Amino acid sequence: MRNKNWDLVFVIIGILNIAFSFAGNNTIEVIFGFEINIWTYRTIWGFIAVGSFLSYRKKKKLESEANDQK
């Protein structure tokens, strides 16, 4: 299981990738040698960021519940 802080790192990376994709004037992005539409690229990073944030929140809640039971 990953450390919950890594989830926050992925959230920040995802948000930065989305933000910087708006700064460029690209209509496509290359991932692993494949050209994909910029909106698909943003959607993928959006899912990564949201999923990592939800995972962080879940781990934080479990941690606080474990501390409350002690």
Summary of the structure (lengths in Angstrom):
residues: 70
radius of gyration: 15.8
end to end distance: 22.2
largest distance: 53.8
contacts: 163
relative contact order: 0.18
helix: 74%
strand: 11%
